[in-house]
């Protein structure tokens, strides 16, 4: 029973933000346009946003455009040789 309790832990605010961003990026419309708008929600931690955007910025094929209410991501898919 301890395994069930351990797997049912509440996600951290960073994990919740990551899941929300993942859903936005993986949405069919975002995949077609290769862009996604990520809006800050009330109660989002500025530290979580900074960490997430730092991690996103590490990707070579991603551009981050800053907005007043969040960011817009643009990405390219590298051509395989």
C-alpha positions as CSV (number, residue, x, y, z in Angstrom):
1,X,0.0,0.0,0.0
2,X,2.9,2.4,0.5
3,X,3.7,2.3,-3.2
4,X,0.2,3.5,-4.0
5,X,0.6,6.4,-1.5
6,X,4.0,7.3,-2.9
7,X,2.7,7.4,-6.5
8,X,-0.3,9.5,-5.5
9,X,1.7,12.5,-4.3
10,X,0.6,15.9,-5.4
11,X,2.7,17.3,-8.2
12,X,4.8,20.4,-7.4
13,X,3.9,23.7,-8.9
14,X,6.8,23.3,-11.3
15,X,5.5,19.9,-12.4
16,X,2.0,21.4,-12.9
17,X,3.4,24.2,-15.0
18,X,5.4,21.8,-17.0
19,X,2.3,19.7,-17.7
20,X,0.3,22.7,-18.8
21,X,3.1,23.8,-21.1
22,X,3.5,20.3,-22.5
23,X,-0.3,20.2,-23.3
24,X,0.0,23.6,-25.1
25,X,3.0,22.5,-27.1
26,X,1.6,19.1,-28.0
27,X,-1.8,20.5,-29.1
28,X,-2.5,19.7,-32.8
29,X,-2.8,23.4,-33.8
30,X,0.5,24.2,-32.1
31,X,2.2,21.2,-33.8
32,X,0.9,22.3,-37.2
33,X,2.0,25.9,-36.8
34,X,5.1,25.0,-34.8
35,X,4.3,27.7,-32.3
36,X,2.5,28.0,-29.0
37,X,1.5,30.8,-26.7
38,X,2.2,30.2,-23.1
39,X,0.2,32.5,-20.8
40,X,1.0,33.1,-17.2
41,X,-1.8,32.0,-14.9
42,X,-2.6,33.8,-11.7
43,X,-0.7,32.1,-8.9
44,X,2.1,30.8,-11.2
45,X,5.5,31.0,-9.4
46,X,7.9,33.5,-11.1
47,X,10.7,31.1,-10.1
48,X,9.0,28.2,-11.9
49,X,8.5,30.3,-15.0
50,X,12.2,31.4,-15.0
51,X,13.3,27.8,-14.5
52,X,11.0,26.5,-17.3
53,X,12.0,29.2,-19.8
54,X,15.7,28.7,-19.0
55,X,15.3,25.0,-19.8
56,X,13.3,25.8,-23.0
57,X,16.0,28.3,-24.1
58,X,18.6,25.6,-24.0
59,X,17.1,24.0,-27.1
60,X,18.8,25.1,-30.4
61,X,15.6,25.0,-32.5
62,X,13.4,27.1,-30.2
63,X,12.8,30.9,-30.3
64,X,11.1,32.6,-27.3
65,X,9.2,35.8,-28.0
66,X,8.3,37.7,-24.8
67,X,4.8,39.0,-24.3
68,X,3.2,41.0,-21.5
69,X,1.2,38.1,-20.4
70,X,3.6,35.2,-21.1
71,X,5.7,34.0,-24.1
72,X,5.2,32.7,-27.5
73,X,7.4,29.8,-28.6
74,X,8.4,29.0,-32.2
75,X,10.3,25.9,-33.2
76,X,11.7,24.3,-36.2
77,X,12.1,20.6,-36.8
78,X,15.6,19.7,-38.0
79,X,15.8,17.8,-41.2
80,X,17.3,14.3,-40.8
81,X,20.1,13.4,-43.1
